[in-house]
Amino acid sequence: MNFKPLGERVLVERLEESSTTASGIIIPDNAKEKPSKAKVIALGKEIKKLQEGDVIVFGKYAGSEITLEGKEYLILEFSDILGILA
Protein backbone atom coordinates (compact mmCIF):
# COMPACT_ATOMS: atom_id res chain seq x y z
CA MET A 1 0.00 0.00 0.00
CA ASN A 2 1.30 3.41 -0.87
CA PHE A 3 -0.80 5.94 1.09
CA LYS A 4 0.67 8.92 2.96
CA PRO A 5 -1.68 11.09 5.08
CA LEU A 6 -1.28 14.85 4.73
CA GLY A 7 -0.80 17.38 7.52
CA GLU A 8 -1.71 16.17 11.01
CA ARG A 9 -3.61 13.08 9.88
CA VAL A 10 -3.04 9.45 10.80
CA LEU A 11 -4.02 6.30 8.89
CA VAL A 12 -5.05 3.54 11.31
CA GLU A 13 -6.45 0.02 11.22
CA ARG A 14 -9.10 -0.74 13.85
CA LEU A 15 -8.31 -3.52 16.33
CA GLU A 16 -11.17 -5.93 16.99
CA GLU A 17 -12.52 -6.04 20.53
CA SER A 18 -13.25 -9.31 22.31
CA SER A 19 -16.62 -10.85 21.42
CA THR A 20 -17.23 -12.12 24.98
CA THR A 21 -17.64 -10.29 28.26
CA ALA A 22 -15.49 -10.95 31.32
CA SER A 23 -18.21 -13.27 32.63
CA GLY A 24 -18.26 -15.30 29.39
CA ILE A 25 -21.37 -13.88 27.72
CA ILE A 26 -21.00 -13.84 23.92
CA ILE A 27 -21.85 -10.52 22.29
CA PRO A 28 -23.51 -10.87 18.84
CA ASP A 29 -21.98 -8.89 15.95
CA ASN A 30 -25.02 -6.63 15.55
CA ALA A 31 -24.79 -5.54 19.23
CA LYS A 32 -21.07 -4.70 19.20
CA GLU A 33 -19.84 -1.14 19.00
CA LYS A 34 -17.05 -0.28 16.61
CA PRO A 35 -13.70 -0.55 18.38
CA SER A 36 -12.02 2.62 19.57
CA LYS A 37 -8.52 1.11 19.52
CA ALA A 38 -6.36 1.06 16.40
CA LYS A 39 -2.88 0.38 15.12
CA VAL A 40 -1.07 3.26 13.41
CA ILE A 41 -0.28 2.39 9.77
CA ALA A 42 0.96 5.72 8.36
CA LEU A 43 1.53 9.29 9.62
CA GLY A 44 1.50 12.76 8.16
CA LYS A 45 4.89 14.53 8.17
CA GLU A 46 3.84 17.01 10.87
CA ILE A 47 3.28 14.34 13.56
CA LYS A 48 6.26 13.73 15.83
CA LYS A 49 4.60 12.12 18.89
CA LEU A 50 3.52 8.87 17.22
CA GLN A 51 5.20 6.20 15.16
CA GLU A 52 3.98 3.42 12.91
CA GLY A 53 2.90 0.38 14.91
CA ASP A 54 1.69 2.33 17.97
CA VAL A 55 -1.69 1.29 19.36
CA ILE A 56 -3.90 4.31 20.03
CA VAL A 57 -7.31 5.10 21.52
CA PHE A 58 -9.55 7.58 19.71
CA GLY A 59 -12.96 9.21 20.08
CA LYS A 60 -16.07 7.18 19.30
CA TYR A 61 -17.24 9.22 16.29
CA ALA A 62 -13.82 10.32 15.03
CA GLY A 63 -12.33 9.84 11.59
CA SER A 64 -13.26 9.04 8.02
CA GLU A 65 -13.48 5.45 6.82
CA ILE A 66 -11.71 4.47 3.60
CA THR A 67 -11.01 1.19 1.80
CA LEU A 68 -7.56 0.53 0.34
CA GLU A 69 -6.77 -2.70 -1.49
CA GLY A 70 -9.95 -4.29 -0.10
CA LYS A 71 -9.11 -3.50 3.53
CA GLU A 72 -10.91 -0.95 5.73
CA TYR A 73 -8.94 1.85 7.38
CA LEU A 74 -9.70 5.04 9.23
CA ILE A 75 -8.11 8.47 8.74
CA LEU A 76 -7.96 10.45 11.98
CA GLU A 77 -7.00 14.01 12.78
CA PHE A 78 -4.21 14.03 15.38
CA SER A 79 -6.52 15.96 17.74
CA ASP A 80 -9.01 13.02 17.70
CA ILE A 81 -6.43 10.70 19.29
CA LEU A 82 -6.96 10.40 23.04
CA GLY A 83 -3.80 8.48 23.92
CA ILE A 84 -1.26 5.73 23.22
CA LEU A 85 -1.58 2.30 24.82
CA ALA A 86 1.67 1.13 26.38
C-alpha positions as CSV (number, residue, x, y, z in Angstrom):
1,M,0.0,0.0,0.0
2,N,1.3,3.4,-0.9
3,F,-0.8,5.9,1.1
4,K,0.7,8.9,3.0
5,P,-1.7,11.1,5.1
6,L,-1.3,14.9,4.7
7,G,-0.8,17.4,7.5
8,E,-1.7,16.2,11.0
9,R,-3.6,13.1,9.9
10,V,-3.0,9.4,10.8
11,L,-4.0,6.3,8.9
12,V,-5.1,3.5,11.3
13,E,-6.5,0.0,11.2
14,R,-9.1,-0.7,13.8
15,L,-8.3,-3.5,16.3
16,E,-11.2,-5.9,17.0
17,E,-12.5,-6.0,20.5
18,S,-13.2,-9.3,22.3
19,S,-16.6,-10.9,21.4
20,T,-17.2,-12.1,25.0
21,T,-17.6,-10.3,28.3
22,A,-15.5,-11.0,31.3
23,S,-18.2,-13.3,32.6
24,G,-18.3,-15.3,29.4
25,I,-21.4,-13.9,27.7
26,I,-21.0,-13.8,23.9
27,I,-21.8,-10.5,22.3
28,P,-23.5,-10.9,18.8
29,D,-22.0,-8.9,15.9
30,N,-25.0,-6.6,15.6
31,A,-24.8,-5.5,19.2
32,K,-21.1,-4.7,19.2
33,E,-19.8,-1.1,19.0
34,K,-17.0,-0.3,16.6
35,P,-13.7,-0.5,18.4
36,S,-12.0,2.6,19.6
37,K,-8.5,1.1,19.5
38,A,-6.4,1.1,16.4
39,K,-2.9,0.4,15.1
40,V,-1.1,3.3,13.4
41,I,-0.3,2.4,9.8
42,A,1.0,5.7,8.4
43,L,1.5,9.3,9.6
44,G,1.5,12.8,8.2
45,K,4.9,14.5,8.2
46,E,3.8,17.0,10.9
47,I,3.3,14.3,13.6
48,K,6.3,13.7,15.8
49,K,4.6,12.1,18.9
50,L,3.5,8.9,17.2
51,Q,5.2,6.2,15.2
52,E,4.0,3.4,12.9
53,G,2.9,0.4,14.9
54,D,1.7,2.3,18.0
55,V,-1.7,1.3,19.4
56,I,-3.9,4.3,20.0
57,V,-7.3,5.1,21.5
58,F,-9.6,7.6,19.7
59,G,-13.0,9.2,20.1
60,K,-16.1,7.2,19.3
61,Y,-17.2,9.2,16.3
62,A,-13.8,10.3,15.0
63,G,-12.3,9.8,11.6
64,S,-13.3,9.0,8.0
65,E,-13.5,5.4,6.8
66,I,-11.7,4.5,3.6
67,T,-11.0,1.2,1.8
68,L,-7.6,0.5,0.3
69,E,-6.8,-2.7,-1.5
70,G,-9.9,-4.3,-0.1
71,K,-9.1,-3.5,3.5
72,E,-10.9,-1.0,5.7
73,Y,-8.9,1.8,7.4
74,L,-9.7,5.0,9.2
75,I,-8.1,8.5,8.7
76,L,-8.0,10.5,12.0
77,E,-7.0,14.0,12.8
78,F,-4.2,14.0,15.4
79,S,-6.5,16.0,17.7
80,D,-9.0,13.0,17.7
81,I,-6.4,10.7,19.3
82,L,-7.0,10.4,23.0
83,G,-3.8,8.5,23.9
84,I,-1.3,5.7,23.2
85,L,-1.6,2.3,24.8
86,A,1.7,1.1,26.4
